[in-house]
Amino acid sequence: MFGKPDENLHKMAKENKELIKLWSAFLAGEEAAFSRLFFDYYELLYHYGYRITPKPEFLKDVLQDFFLNLYESRASLSPDVKNLRAYLITSFRRRLLLELKRQRRTNSTLEDIVDKEDHLFDIGIEDVLIKRESSAQQKQLVGELLDNLPPRQREIIYLRYYLDLSLPEIAKTLQISYQVVANHLYRALKKLQGSSTIKRFFKMDIWLLLSLYPLLGF
């Protein structure tokens, strides 16, 4: 299931080099590079946005505007992007919150907008991929456990274990400090670790569970 550590690091380094080349080509105005950015990241950003506000048509409009603005402003964008996925997630999240703020005609801060979303990061059975042989009941239970976490902790779990962002990248995305991210993640994992449901159905430590299998997926 997992390759050797050196092989994984080599693969990640190779993929990162390819993404840096893709970003450079996009900034240079290559249409093919823009098309690849759009098709590679549209679905990922849509699903992330849906966890913030489950409004399909609104999200599609925001995404279209986001990519259009990205293309039109490419001459002013930084070429020094270390993690393209994290960069796009952070940029899209800010754009989405600004559109929500504009739609509501409110003076609230962007993070207040997030906190007022009724279904922020609801996680259902379709989002939980523990392992292929897991039963629907097991997945349902884990989904319910995650939904019992506060919205901020659910979002951090999502960014860390599904979108694979590092803690510093999550801090930048959410515009909070590294320590706040670490504290939220620690509390979330401790709460999951203490669940009798997790222990009964998986019979393994939650820390190991999280390190071996993505908790979230589609």
One Martini backbone bead per residue (centre of mass of N, CA, C, O) as a GRO file, in nm:
protein
  218
    1MET     BB    1   0.058   0.062  -0.022
    2PHE     BB    2   0.340   0.153   0.074
    3GLY     BB    3   0.625   0.281   0.025
    4LYS     BB    4   0.919   0.366   0.060
    5PRO     BB    5   1.042   0.646   0.193
    6ASP     BB    6   1.240   0.718  -0.041
    7GLU     BB    7   1.030   0.682  -0.266
    8ASN     BB    8   0.826   0.893  -0.167
    9LEU     BB    9   1.017   1.136  -0.169
   10HIS     BB   10   1.087   1.119  -0.468
   11LYS     BB   11   0.798   1.148  -0.574
   12MET     BB   12   0.733   1.423  -0.441
   13ALA     BB   13   0.966   1.581  -0.571
   14LYS     BB   14   0.879   1.531  -0.864
   15GLU     BB   15   0.593   1.654  -0.844
   16ASN     BB   16   0.685   1.935  -0.751
   17LYS     BB   17   0.848   2.005  -1.004
   18GLU     BB   18   0.607   1.985  -1.199
   19LEU     BB   19   0.437   2.211  -1.061
   20ILE     BB   20   0.641   2.437  -1.097
   21LYS     BB   21   0.638   2.420  -1.405
   22LEU     BB   22   0.338   2.473  -1.438
   23TRP     BB   23   0.334   2.754  -1.306
   24SER     BB   24   0.537   2.885  -1.497
   25ALA     BB   25   0.370   2.836  -1.755
   26PHE     BB   26   0.125   2.996  -1.666
   27LEU     BB   27   0.274   3.272  -1.621
   28ALA     BB   28   0.361   3.266  -1.938
   29GLY     BB   29   0.067   3.188  -2.092
   30GLU     BB   30  -0.010   2.891  -2.106
   31GLU     BB   31  -0.293   2.726  -2.189
   32ALA     BB   32  -0.231   2.434  -2.100
   33ALA     BB   33  -0.168   2.505  -1.805
   34PHE     BB   34  -0.444   2.618  -1.733
   35SER     BB   35  -0.610   2.367  -1.799
   36ARG     BB   36  -0.473   2.185  -1.591
   37LEU     BB   37  -0.543   2.344  -1.342
   38PHE     BB   38  -0.845   2.326  -1.372
   39PHE     BB   39  -0.878   2.004  -1.393
   40ASP     BB   40  -0.706   1.931  -1.130
   41TYR     BB   41  -0.868   2.154  -0.912
   42TYR     BB   42  -1.174   2.185  -0.924
   43GLU     BB   43  -1.285   1.947  -0.754
   44LEU     BB   44  -1.129   1.997  -0.495
   45LEU     BB   45  -1.244   2.287  -0.446
   46TYR     BB   46  -1.540   2.216  -0.447
   47HIS     BB   47  -1.541   2.018  -0.203
   48TYR     BB   48  -1.431   2.219  -0.005
   49GLY     BB   49  -1.650   2.439  -0.040
   50TYR     BB   50  -1.891   2.250   0.040
   51ARG     BB   51  -1.798   2.240   0.345
   52ILE     BB   52  -1.876   2.547   0.387
   53THR     BB   53  -2.097   2.568   0.130
   54PRO     BB   54  -2.392   2.393   0.019
   55LYS     BB   55  -2.376   2.558  -0.298
   56PRO     BB   56  -2.341   2.474  -0.610
   57GLU     BB   57  -2.392   2.730  -0.788
   58PHE     BB   58  -2.222   2.924  -0.624
   59LEU     BB   59  -1.955   2.765  -0.648
   60LYS     BB   60  -1.930   2.770  -0.956
   61ASP     BB   61  -1.911   3.077  -0.977
   62VAL     BB   62  -1.663   3.116  -0.797
   63LEU     BB   63  -1.471   2.932  -0.957
   64GLN     BB   64  -1.483   3.080  -1.223
   65ASP     BB   65  -1.378   3.349  -1.108
   66PHE     BB   66  -1.117   3.243  -0.991
   67PHE     BB   67  -0.984   3.143  -1.259
   68LEU     BB   68  -1.011   3.405  -1.413
   69ASN     BB   69  -0.844   3.577  -1.216
   70LEU     BB   70  -0.591   3.408  -1.232
   71TYR     BB   71  -0.540   3.458  -1.533
   72GLU     BB   72  -0.552   3.780  -1.539
   73SER     BB   73  -0.324   3.794  -1.281
   74ARG     BB   74  -0.051   3.638  -1.354
   75ALA     BB   75   0.160   3.878  -1.374
   76SER     BB   76   0.127   3.927  -1.037
   77LEU     BB   77   0.225   3.660  -0.958
   78SER     BB   78   0.398   3.439  -0.780
   79PRO     BB   79   0.674   3.219  -0.852
   80ASP     BB   80   0.702   3.143  -0.530
   81VAL     BB   81   0.578   2.823  -0.523
   82LYS     BB   82   0.589   2.537  -0.323
   83ASN     BB   83   0.260   2.479  -0.292
   84LEU     BB   84   0.002   2.461  -0.501
   85ARG     BB   85  -0.232   2.350  -0.341
   86ALA     BB   86  -0.216   2.545  -0.100
   87TYR     BB   87  -0.242   2.804  -0.264
   88LEU     BB   88  -0.526   2.747  -0.389
   89ILE     BB   89  -0.682   2.700  -0.130
   90THR     BB   90  -0.627   2.972   0.003
   91SER     BB   91  -0.737   3.152  -0.228
   92PHE     BB   92  -1.022   3.027  -0.247
   93ARG     BB   93  -1.118   3.069   0.040
   94ARG     BB   94  -1.106   3.375   0.034
   95ARG     BB   95  -1.297   3.416  -0.205
   96LEU     BB   96  -1.543   3.275  -0.081
   97LEU     BB   97  -1.572   3.459   0.172
   98LEU     BB   98  -1.608   3.723   0.016
   99GLU     BB   99  -1.871   3.633  -0.129
  100LEU     BB  100  -2.034   3.581   0.127
  101LYS     BB  101  -2.011   3.867   0.235
  102ARG     BB  102  -2.140   4.010  -0.009
  103GLN     BB  103  -2.411   3.854  -0.004
  104ARG     BB  104  -2.473   3.952   0.309
  105ARG     BB  105  -2.395   4.236   0.380
  106THR     BB  106  -2.135   4.236   0.578
  107ASN     BB  107  -1.893   4.320   0.855
  108SER     BB  108  -1.774   4.067   0.891
  109THR     BB  109  -1.553   3.853   0.925
  110LEU     BB  110  -1.439   3.582   0.765
  111GLU     BB  111  -1.451   3.389   1.016
  112ASP     BB  112  -1.743   3.459   1.091
  113ILE     BB  113  -1.866   3.341   0.840
  114VAL     BB  114  -1.788   3.050   0.898
  115ASP     BB  115  -1.924   3.023   1.186
  116LYS     BB  116  -2.228   3.075   1.046
  117GLU     BB  117  -2.227   2.811   0.920
  118ASP     BB  118  -2.438   2.547   0.961
  119HIS     BB  119  -2.256   2.306   0.775
  120LEU     BB  120  -1.970   2.294   0.865
  121PHE     BB  121  -1.816   2.016   0.791
  122ASP     BB  122  -1.985   1.793   0.708
  123ILE     BB  123  -1.970   1.432   0.784
  124GLY     BB  124  -2.014   1.150   0.601
  125ILE     BB  125  -2.005   0.838   0.474
  126GLU     BB  126  -1.880   0.939   0.191
  127ASP     BB  127  -1.605   1.058   0.350
  128VAL     BB  128  -1.522   0.764   0.452
  129LEU     BB  129  -1.183   0.610   0.426
  130ILE     BB  130  -1.037   0.365   0.582
  131LYS     BB  131  -1.116   0.092   0.424
  132ARG     BB  132  -1.242  -0.124   0.204
  133GLU     BB  133  -1.354  -0.337   0.436
  134SER     BB  134  -1.529  -0.144   0.554
  135SER     BB  135  -1.811  -0.084   0.692
  136ALA     BB  136  -2.085   0.110   0.694
  137GLN     BB  137  -2.097   0.129   1.002
  138GLN     BB  138  -1.812   0.228   1.052
  139LYS     BB  139  -1.828   0.483   0.877
  140GLN     BB  140  -2.065   0.611   1.026
  141LEU     BB  141  -1.928   0.636   1.303
  142VAL     BB  142  -1.692   0.814   1.215
  143GLY     BB  143  -1.862   1.042   1.099
  144GLU     BB  144  -2.000   1.110   1.371
  145LEU     BB  145  -1.745   1.176   1.528
  146LEU     BB  146  -1.655   1.412   1.349
  147ASP     BB  147  -1.927   1.578   1.384
  148ASN     BB  148  -1.858   1.626   1.702
  149LEU     BB  149  -1.676   1.823   1.616
  150PRO     BB  150  -1.563   2.110   1.573
  151PRO     BB  151  -1.540   2.287   1.288
  152ARG     BB  152  -1.236   2.355   1.304
  153GLN     BB  153  -1.139   2.062   1.347
  154ARG     BB  154  -1.257   1.948   1.086
  155GLU     BB  155  -1.097   2.124   0.891
  156ILE     BB  156  -0.816   2.032   0.982
  157ILE     BB  157  -0.853   1.735   0.923
  158TYR     BB  158  -0.909   1.775   0.622
  159LEU     BB  159  -0.643   1.923   0.545
  160ARG     BB  160  -0.448   1.702   0.658
  161TYR     BB  161  -0.586   1.403   0.560
  162TYR     BB  162  -0.687   1.485   0.264
  163LEU     BB  163  -0.502   1.742   0.152
  164ASP     BB  164  -0.207   1.734   0.281
  165LEU     BB  165  -0.140   1.951   0.482
  166SER     BB  166   0.046   2.134   0.661
  167LEU     BB  167   0.053   2.318   0.938
  168PRO     BB  168   0.156   2.583   0.810
  169GLU     BB  169  -0.054   2.576   0.576
  170ILE     BB  170  -0.304   2.586   0.753
  171ALA     BB  171  -0.242   2.851   0.893
  172LYS     BB  172  -0.251   3.018   0.632
  173THR     BB  173  -0.536   2.943   0.536
  174LEU     BB  174  -0.677   3.031   0.830
  175GLN     BB  175  -0.526   3.266   0.974
  176ILE     BB  176  -0.338   3.118   1.187
  177SER     BB  177  -0.154   2.975   1.409
  178TYR     BB  178   0.036   2.707   1.454
  179GLN     BB  179  -0.047   2.651   1.751
  180VAL     BB  180  -0.352   2.644   1.702
  181VAL     BB  181  -0.350   2.407   1.512
  182ALA     BB  182  -0.212   2.203   1.701
  183ASN     BB  183  -0.426   2.217   1.925
  184HIS     BB  184  -0.671   2.125   1.760
  185LEU     BB  185  -0.555   1.854   1.665
  186TYR     BB  186  -0.501   1.733   1.941
  187ARG     BB  187  -0.795   1.742   2.046
  188ALA     BB  188  -0.923   1.574   1.823
  189LEU     BB  189  -0.749   1.313   1.859
  190LYS     BB  190  -0.814   1.269   2.157
  191LYS     BB  191  -1.118   1.232   2.120
  192LEU     BB  192  -1.096   0.989   1.928
  193GLN     BB  193  -0.919   0.810   2.111
  194GLY     BB  194  -1.152   0.805   2.349
  195SER     BB  195  -1.328   0.626   2.180
  196SER     BB  196  -1.512   0.338   2.206
  197THR     BB  197  -1.583   0.296   1.909
  198ILE     BB  198  -1.305   0.282   1.792
  199LYS     BB  199  -1.204   0.045   1.971
  200ARG     BB  200  -1.429  -0.163   1.893
  201PHE     BB  201  -1.399  -0.152   1.562
  202PHE     BB  202  -1.060  -0.127   1.529
  203LYS     BB  203  -0.845  -0.209   1.743
  204MET     BB  204  -0.686   0.079   1.741
  205ASP     BB  205  -0.496   0.336   1.726
  206ILE     BB  206  -0.571   0.651   1.615
  207TRP     BB  207  -0.289   0.736   1.527
  208LEU     BB  208  -0.250   0.501   1.334
  209LEU     BB  209  -0.499   0.541   1.164
  210LEU     BB  210  -0.419   0.828   1.057
  211SER     BB  211  -0.138   0.734   0.930
  212LEU     BB  212  -0.267   0.508   0.723
  213TYR     BB  213  -0.553   0.658   0.678
  214PRO     BB  214  -0.778   0.830   0.525
  215LEU     BB  215  -1.057   0.986   0.655
  216LEU     BB  216  -1.102   1.138   0.383
  217GLY     BB  217  -1.342   1.132   0.100
  218PHE     BB  218  -1.491   1.037  -0.249
   0.00000   0.00000   0.00000
